[in-house]
Amino acid sequence: MEFASDVTEGSFLLSMTGKERLWLENYESILVYNDREVVIMARRTRIRIQGDHLCIESYGSVEMKLKGNIDYIQFEGL
């Protein structure tokens, strides 16, 4: 049986629907959160999301749903 790399390596998984919805799995913490920018720490990567009317719709210990007008996503390796 094979497992996806996000499970076996602890990598994050990011999915989007259009520019309005984002799902993130396997994140570690929220570093910055306001309606124009969300910065999230994932395994050895900082994920910066910028746009307008950003809102964390739901989050748990490993999964997050974000909505808003997403204009920019940057991955910063650490």
DOBA-8205 format. One record per atom (N, C-alpha, C): residue in three letters; atom name; x, y, z. Coordinates in steps of 0.1 Angstrom, whole numbers, plus 5000, padded with zeros to 4 digits. Each point is the difference from the previous one (the first is absolute). Last residue first. Layout:
DOBA-8205
<"ALA"; "CA"; <X; Y; Z>>
...
This chain:
DOBA-8205
<"LEU"; "N"; <5128; 5278; 5047>>
<"LEU"; "CA"; <5008; 5004; 5011>>
<"LEU"; "C"; <5011; 4990; 5002>>
<"GLY"; "N"; <4964; 5021; 4958>>
<"GLY"; "CA"; <5007; 4989; 5007>>
<"GLY"; "C"; <5009; 5004; 5011>>
<"GLU"; "N"; <4955; 5022; 4977>>
<"GLU"; "CA"; <5014; 5003; 5004>>
<"GLU"; "C"; <5005; 4988; 5007>>
<"PHE"; "N"; <4958; 5015; 4964>>
<"PHE"; "CA"; <5006; 4989; 5009>>
<"PHE"; "C"; <5014; 5004; 5003>>
<"GLN"; "N"; <4952; 5027; 4984>>
<"GLN"; "CA"; <5014; 4999; 4999>>
<"GLN"; "C"; <5004; 4989; 5010>>
<"ILE"; "N"; <4954; 5023; 4972>>
<"ILE"; "CA"; <5005; 4990; 5009>>
<"ILE"; "C"; <5015; 4998; 4998>>
<"TYR"; "N"; <4955; 5036; 4987>>
<"TYR"; "CA"; <5014; 4997; 5000>>
<"TYR"; "C"; <5003; 4989; 5010>>
<"ASP"; "N"; <4956; 5018; 4991>>
<"ASP"; "CA"; <5007; 5006; 4989>>
<"ASP"; "C"; <5015; 4994; 4999>>
<"ILE"; "N"; <4946; 4990; 5021>>
<"ILE"; "CA"; <5015; 4996; 5001>>
<"ILE"; "C"; <5007; 5005; 4988>>
<"ASN"; "N"; <4953; 5010; 5027>>
<"ASN"; "CA"; <5006; 5003; 4987>>
<"ASN"; "C"; <5015; 4998; 5001>>
<"GLY"; "N"; <4968; 4971; 5033>>
<"GLY"; "CA"; <5002; 5014; 4997>>
<"GLY"; "C"; <5005; 5002; 4986>>
<"LYS"; "N"; <5001; 4958; 5041>>
<"LYS"; "CA"; <4992; 5006; 4989>>
<"LYS"; "C"; <5003; 5015; 4998>>
<"LEU"; "N"; <5019; 4949; 5024>>
<"LEU"; "CA"; <5001; 5014; 4999>>
<"LEU"; "C"; <4992; 5005; 4988>>
<"LYS"; "N"; <5010; 4955; 5035>>
<"LYS"; "CA"; <4992; 5005; 4988>>
<"LYS"; "C"; <5000; 5015; 5001>>
<"MET"; "N"; <5031; 4955; 5023>>
<"MET"; "CA"; <4995; 5014; 5000>>
<"MET"; "C"; <4993; 5003; 4987>>
<"GLU"; "N"; <5023; 4957; 5034>>
<"GLU"; "CA"; <4994; 5004; 4988>>
<"GLU"; "C"; <4994; 5015; 5002>>
<"VAL"; "N"; <5023; 4973; 5035>>
<"VAL"; "CA"; <5008; 4997; 4987>>
<"VAL"; "C"; <4994; 5006; 4988>>
<"SER"; "N"; <4982; 5007; 5045>>
<"SER"; "CA"; <5014; 4997; 5003>>
<"SER"; "C"; <5008; 4997; 4988>>
<"GLY"; "N"; <4957; 5028; 4991>>
<"GLY"; "CA"; <5002; 4991; 5010>>
<"GLY"; "C"; <5015; 4997; 5002>>
<"TYR"; "N"; <4962; 5038; 4976>>
<"TYR"; "CA"; <5013; 4994; 5001>>
<"TYR"; "C"; <5000; 4990; 5012>>
<"SER"; "N"; <4968; 5036; 4963>>
<"SER"; "CA"; <5001; 4990; 5011>>
<"SER"; "C"; <5014; 4995; 5001>>
<"GLU"; "N"; <4989; 5039; 4976>>
<"GLU"; "CA"; <4986; 4995; 5001>>
<"GLU"; "C"; <5000; 4989; 5011>>
<"ILE"; "N"; <5031; 5044; 4991>>
<"ILE"; "CA"; <5002; 4986; 5003>>
<"ILE"; "C"; <4986; 4994; 5003>>
<"CYS"; "N"; <5012; 5043; 4968>>
<"CYS"; "CA"; <4993; 4996; 5012>>
<"CYS"; "C"; <5003; 4985; 5002>>
<"LEU"; "N"; <5010; 5049; 4968>>
<"LEU"; "CA"; <5004; 4986; 5004>>
<"LEU"; "C"; <4994; 4997; 5013>>
<"HIS"; "N"; <4997; 5040; 4969>>
<"HIS"; "CA"; <4989; 4994; 5007>>
<"HIS"; "C"; <5003; 4985; 5003>>
<"ASP"; "N"; <5033; 5017; 4965>>
<"ASP"; "CA"; <4990; 5008; 5007>>
<"ASP"; "C"; <4990; 4992; 5006>>
<"GLY"; "N"; <5054; 4988; 4990>>
<"GLY"; "CA"; <4988; 5003; 4992>>
<"GLY"; "C"; <4991; 5010; 5008>>
<"GLN"; "N"; <5046; 4962; 5005>>
<"GLN"; "CA"; <4996; 5014; 5001>>
<"GLN"; "C"; <4988; 5002; 4991>>
<"ILE"; "N"; <5034; 4962; 5027>>
<"ILE"; "CA"; <4988; 5001; 4991>>
<"ILE"; "C"; <4996; 5014; 5002>>
<"ARG"; "N"; <5045; 4966; 5011>>
<"ARG"; "CA"; <4994; 5014; 5001>>
<"ARG"; "C"; <4989; 5001; 4990>>
<"ILE"; "N"; <5031; 4960; 5027>>
<"ILE"; "CA"; <4991; 5003; 4989>>
<"ILE"; "C"; <4993; 5013; 5003>>
<"ARG"; "N"; <5047; 4971; 5015>>
<"ARG"; "CA"; <4991; 5010; 5004>>
<"ARG"; "C"; <4991; 5003; 4987>>
<"THR"; "N"; <5030; 4955; 5016>>
<"THR"; "CA"; <4995; 5009; 4989>>
<"THR"; "C"; <4991; 5010; 5007>>
<"ARG"; "N"; <5019; 4959; 5021>>
<"ARG"; "CA"; <5011; 5007; 4994>>
<"ARG"; "C"; <4996; 5010; 4989>>
<"ARG"; "N"; <4960; 4976; 5016>>
<"ARG"; "CA"; <5013; 4994; 5002>>
<"ARG"; "C"; <5011; 5006; 4992>>
<"ALA"; "N"; <4962; 5033; 5010>>
<"ALA"; "CA"; <4998; 4986; 4997>>
<"ALA"; "C"; <5014; 4994; 5001>>
<"MET"; "N"; <4973; 5048; 5014>>
<"MET"; "CA"; <5012; 4992; 5001>>
<"MET"; "C"; <4996; 4986; 4997>>
<"ILE"; "N"; <4977; 5049; 4985>>
<"ILE"; "CA"; <4998; 4987; 5007>>
<"ILE"; "C"; <5014; 4993; 4999>>
<"VAL"; "N"; <4972; 5050; 4992>>
<"VAL"; "CA"; <5013; 4994; 4999>>
<"VAL"; "C"; <5000; 4987; 5009>>
<"VAL"; "N"; <4966; 5039; 4975>>
<"VAL"; "CA"; <5000; 4989; 5009>>
<"VAL"; "C"; <5014; 4994; 4998>>
<"GLU"; "N"; <4972; 5050; 4987>>
<"GLU"; "CA"; <5012; 4991; 5000>>
<"GLU"; "C"; <4998; 4989; 5010>>
<"ARG"; "N"; <4967; 5034; 4992>>
<"ARG"; "CA"; <5008; 5002; 4988>>
<"ARG"; "C"; <5012; 4990; 4999>>
<"ASP"; "N"; <4968; 5003; 5038>>
<"ASP"; "CA"; <4991; 4999; 4988>>
<"ASP"; "C"; <5008; 5002; 4987>>
<"ASN"; "N"; <5025; 4979; 5043>>
<"ASN"; "CA"; <4991; 5012; 4998>>
<"ASN"; "C"; <4993; 4999; 4987>>
<"TYR"; "N"; <5040; 4972; 5031>>
<"TYR"; "CA"; <4987; 4999; 4995>>
<"TYR"; "C"; <4993; 5013; 5000>>
<"VAL"; "N"; <5051; 4970; 5007>>
<"VAL"; "CA"; <4993; 5014; 4998>>
<"VAL"; "C"; <4986; 4997; 4994>>
<"LEU"; "N"; <5025; 4962; 5015>>
<"LEU"; "CA"; <5009; 5011; 5005>>
<"LEU"; "C"; <4994; 5014; 4999>>
<"ILE"; "N"; <4984; 4946; 5006>>
<"ILE"; "CA"; <4996; 5012; 4993>>
<"ILE"; "C"; <5009; 5011; 5006>>
<"SER"; "N"; <5011; 4944; 4997>>
<"SER"; "CA"; <4995; 5012; 5007>>
<"SER"; "C"; <4997; 5011; 4991>>
<"GLU"; "N"; <5010; 4954; 4985>>
<"GLU"; "CA"; <5004; 5000; 5014>>
<"GLU"; "C"; <4994; 5011; 5008>>
<"TYR"; "N"; <4982; 4969; 4955>>
<"TYR"; "CA"; <5007; 5012; 5004>>
<"TYR"; "C"; <5004; 4999; 5015>>
<"ASN"; "N"; <4975; 4968; 4968>>
<"ASN"; "CA"; <5013; 4998; 5006>>
<"ASN"; "C"; <5008; 5013; 5002>>
<"GLU"; "N"; <4962; 5005; 4965>>
<"GLU"; "CA"; <5001; 4989; 5010>>
<"GLU"; "C"; <5014; 4999; 5005>>
<"LEU"; "N"; <4963; 5037; 4974>>
<"LEU"; "CA"; <5014; 4997; 5004>>
<"LEU"; "C"; <5000; 4989; 5010>>
<"TRP"; "N"; <4967; 5028; 4961>>
<"TRP"; "CA"; <5001; 4990; 5010>>
<"TRP"; "C"; <5015; 4997; 5002>>
<"LEU"; "N"; <4968; 5042; 4977>>
<"LEU"; "CA"; <5013; 4993; 5001>>
<"LEU"; "C"; <4999; 4990; 5012>>
<"ARG"; "N"; <4969; 5037; 4964>>
<"ARG"; "CA"; <5001; 4990; 5011>>
<"ARG"; "C"; <5013; 4992; 5000>>
<"GLU"; "N"; <4989; 5036; 4968>>
<"GLU"; "CA"; <4992; 5004; 5011>>
<"GLU"; "C"; <5001; 4990; 5012>>
<"LYS"; "N"; <5016; 5002; 4952>>
<"LYS"; "CA"; <5008; 5009; 5008>>
<"LYS"; "C"; <4993; 5003; 5014>>
<"GLY"; "N"; <4992; 4953; 4974>>
<"GLY"; "CA"; <5000; 5013; 4994>>
<"GLY"; "C"; <5010; 5009; 5008>>
<"THR"; "N"; <4999; 4960; 5024>>
<"THR"; "CA"; <4989; 5001; 4991>>
<"THR"; "C"; <4999; 5014; 4995>>
<"MET"; "N"; <5042; 4969; 5023>>
<"MET"; "CA"; <4992; 5012; 4998>>
<"MET"; "C"; <4989; 4997; 4991>>
<"SER"; "N"; <5040; 4975; 5035>>
<"SER"; "CA"; <4991; 4999; 4989>>
<"SER"; "C"; <4992; 5013; 4999>>
<"LEU"; "N"; <5046; 4975; 5026>>
<"LEU"; "CA"; <4992; 5012; 4998>>
<"LEU"; "C"; <4992; 4998; 4987>>
<"LEU"; "N"; <5031; 4972; 5040>>
<"LEU"; "CA"; <4992; 4998; 4988>>
<"LEU"; "C"; <4992; 5013; 4998>>
<"PHE"; "N"; <5049; 4984; 5028>>
<"PHE"; "CA"; <4987; 5006; 5000>>
<"PHE"; "C"; <4993; 4998; 4986>>
<"SER"; "N"; <5035; 4965; 5025>>
<"SER"; "CA"; <5000; 5012; 4991>>
<"SER"; "C"; <4986; 5006; 5001>>
<"GLY"; "N"; <5020; 4959; 5021>>
<"GLY"; "CA"; <4996; 5011; 5008>>
<"GLY"; "C"; <4999; 5013; 4992>>
<"GLU"; "N"; <5011; 4954; 4986>>
<"GLU"; "CA"; <5011; 5009; 5002>>
<"GLU"; "C"; <4996; 5012; 5009>>
<"THR"; "N"; <4969; 4964; 4988>>
<"THR"; "CA"; <5013; 4993; 5004>>
<"THR"; "C"; <5011; 5010; 5004>>
<"VAL"; "N"; <4957; 5016; 4984>>
<"VAL"; "CA"; <4998; 4993; 5012>>
<"VAL"; "C"; <5013; 4994; 5005>>
<"ASP"; "N"; <4998; 5024; 4960>>
<"ASP"; "CA"; <4997; 5009; 5010>>
<"ASP"; "C"; <4997; 4993; 5013>>
<"SER"; "N"; <5010; 4976; 4960>>
<"SER"; "CA"; <5012; 5006; 5007>>
<"SER"; "C"; <4996; 5010; 5011>>
<"ALA"; "N"; <4968; 4957; 4988>>
<"ALA"; "CA"; <5004; 5013; 4994>>
<"ALA"; "C"; <5011; 5006; 5007>>
<"PHE"; "N"; <4994; 4947; 5000>>
<"PHE"; "CA"; <4994; 5011; 5006>>
<"PHE"; "C"; <5005; 5013; 4993>>
<"GLU"; "N"; <4994; 4943; 4988>>
<"GLU"; "CA"; <5007; 5012; 5000>>
<"GLU"; "C"; <4992; 5012; 5006>>
<"MET"; "N"; <5003; 4942; 5003>>
<"MET"; "CA"; <4992; 5012; 5000>>
<"MET"; "C"; <5009; 5012; 5000>>
